[in-house]
Amino acid sequence: MTKEEKIAFYATARRAYAGTINQIVDGDVVTYWVGKLRGNIVSFEDEYKFITQEEAVECARKFRKMCLRKARQLNLNIVL
């Protein structure tokens, strides 16, 4: 997939949602929430895991919005 195709792929995602990941922290298993679009974890820089589901969904929505802005800047032909 080209960069432009990836931007369009995420920009046209119908639903932003959250999933969980588990990570070992100081010997304990800790569950975090992650934002998802089209089955993939999305994030900004190193900020990808959250304490609450709402934070994770908001991250996915912001990522989708950023992709939509970039798609329009690149004049990509996308259908919402």
C-alpha positions as CSV (number, residue, x, y, z in Angstrom):
1,M,0.0,0.0,0.0
2,T,1.4,3.4,-0.9
3,K,1.4,6.3,1.6
4,E,-1.5,7.9,-0.1
5,E,-3.5,4.7,-0.1
6,K,-2.8,4.3,3.7
7,I,-4.0,7.9,4.3
8,A,-7.2,7.2,2.4
9,F,-7.7,3.8,4.1
10,Y,-7.7,5.4,7.6
11,A,-9.4,8.6,6.6
12,T,-12.5,6.6,5.4
13,A,-12.7,4.3,8.4
14,R,-16.3,4.3,9.5
15,R,-15.8,3.5,13.1
16,A,-13.1,4.5,15.7
17,Y,-13.0,2.0,18.6
18,A,-10.7,0.7,21.3
19,G,-9.1,-2.6,22.1
20,T,-6.8,-3.8,24.8
21,I,-3.2,-4.9,25.0
22,N,-1.4,-6.5,27.9
23,Q,2.1,-5.5,29.0
24,I,4.4,-6.7,31.7
25,V,5.3,-3.7,34.0
26,D,7.5,-4.4,37.0
27,G,6.6,-8.1,36.9
28,D,2.9,-7.5,36.8
29,V,0.6,-7.9,33.7
30,V,-1.1,-4.5,33.1
31,T,-3.9,-4.0,30.6
32,Y,-4.0,-0.8,28.5
33,W,-6.5,0.5,26.0
34,V,-5.4,1.3,22.4
35,G,-7.2,3.2,19.7
36,K,-8.1,1.3,16.6
37,L,-9.3,1.9,13.0
38,R,-10.1,-0.9,10.6
39,G,-8.6,-3.5,13.0
40,N,-5.2,-1.7,13.4
41,I,-3.8,0.1,16.3
42,V,-3.3,3.8,15.5
43,S,-1.4,6.4,17.4
44,F,0.5,9.7,17.4
45,E,4.2,9.3,18.0
46,D,4.8,7.2,21.2
47,E,1.3,7.9,22.6
48,Y,-0.5,4.6,21.9
49,K,-1.6,3.1,25.2
50,F,-4.2,4.7,27.6
51,I,-5.7,4.0,30.9
52,T,-9.3,4.5,29.8
53,Q,-11.3,3.3,26.8
54,E,-12.6,6.8,26.1
55,E,-9.0,8.2,25.8
56,A,-8.2,5.4,23.3
57,V,-11.3,6.0,21.2
58,E,-10.5,9.8,21.1
59,C,-7.0,9.1,19.9
60,A,-8.4,6.9,17.0
61,R,-10.8,9.7,16.1
62,K,-8.1,12.3,16.1
63,F,-5.9,10.0,13.9
64,R,-8.8,9.6,11.5
65,K,-9.4,13.3,11.4
66,M,-5.7,14.0,10.7
67,C,-5.8,11.5,7.8
68,L,-8.8,13.1,6.4
69,R,-7.1,16.5,6.5
70,K,-4.0,15.1,4.8
71,A,-6.2,13.4,2.2
72,R,-7.8,16.7,1.3
73,Q,-4.4,18.5,1.2
74,L,-3.2,15.8,-1.2
75,N,-6.4,16.1,-3.3
76,L,-7.1,12.4,-2.9
77,N,-10.4,11.3,-4.3
78,I,-12.0,9.8,-1.2
79,V,-15.7,9.0,-0.5
80,L,-17.0,9.1,3.0
